[in-house]
Amino acid sequence: MMLASYLMFLWALVVAAGDETTFAGGILGVGLGLVPAVFAVAAWVSQHPHALGATLAACGFWLLVVVPLGIFNLPLGLVAGFGVGGIAAFRLGPHADRKSRLVAIGLTVLYTMALQVLFPAIALFGSAPLPFIAIALADTYRERYV
């Protein structure tokens, strides 16, 4: 679902570069409508004890990050937004903490920036799944080594 939402935002950006603004608005609306569903599924699948509150917090964090960053660089803003939202949406396990997740998302954003400079086409599509993968890797690292 996150990939679908991410790609809808990118598709709307490409279509808006042309003259079809009404079509771009519809695509953007679908992508925006999928965002709460992405975080709701993440909270439900991870068995978050307060799934509704986590979903609402994740959507709020997503908006706070994507709007300012997305104005300048949409793919980077989406990666950061889904990452910060994922921190709130996924349940914290016994060894997981928000600080390690935030560091992982920061490294993911830096990696996405480097990809955009070196390989722009790969960065557009390759960075879509990275935020949730980074959260999972941060939790696994904390569980095994800390």
Residue pairs with C-beta under 8 A, 6 or more apart in sequence:
1 34
1 37
1 38
1 41
2 38
2 82
2 128
2 129
2 131
2 132
3 128
3 129
4 31
4 34
5 31
5 32
5 34
5 35
5 38
6 31
6 78
6 82
6 128
7 31
7 125
7 128
8 27
8 28
8 30
8 31
8 34
9 28
9 31
9 32
9 74
9 78
10 74
10 75
10 124
11 27
11 31
12 24
12 25
12 27
12 28
12 31
13 24
13 74
15 23
15 24
15 27
16 24
16 28
35 59
35 62
35 85
36 55
36 59
38 82
38 85
39 54
39 55
39 58
39 59
39 62
39 85
39 86
39 88
39 89
40 51
40 55
40 89
42 58
42 86
42 89
42 90
42 132
43 51
43 52
43 54
43 55
43 58
43 89
43 90
43 91
44 51
46 89
46 90
46 91
47 91
48 54
48 89
48 90
48 91
49 91
54 88
54 89
54 91
55 89
57 88
57 89
58 85
58 86
58 87
58 88
58 89
59 85
61 81
61 84
61 85
61 87
61 88
62 81
62 82
62 84
62 85
63 81
64 84
65 77
65 80
65 81
65 84
65 85
66 77
66 78
66 80
66 81
67 77
68 77
69 76
69 77
69 80
69 81
70 77
70 78
70 81
71 77
73 116
75 112
75 116
75 123
75 124
75 127
76 109
76 112
76 113
76 116
78 128
79 108
79 109
79 112
79 127
79 128
79 130
79 131
80 105
80 109
80 131
82 131
82 132
83 104
83 105
83 108
83 109
83 130
83 131
83 132
83 134
83 135
84 102
84 105
86 101
86 105
86 131
86 132
86 135
87 98
87 101
87 102
87 105
87 135
90 132
90 135
92 98
93 139
93 143
95 139
95 142
95 143
95 146
96 138
96 139
96 142
96 143
97 142
100 138
100 139
100 141
100 142
100 146
101 134
101 135
101 138
101 139
103 138
104 134
104 135
104 137
104 138
105 131
105 134
105 135
107 134
108 127
108 130
108 131
108 134
111 127
111 130
112 123
112 127
112 130
115 122
115 123
115 126
115 127
116 123
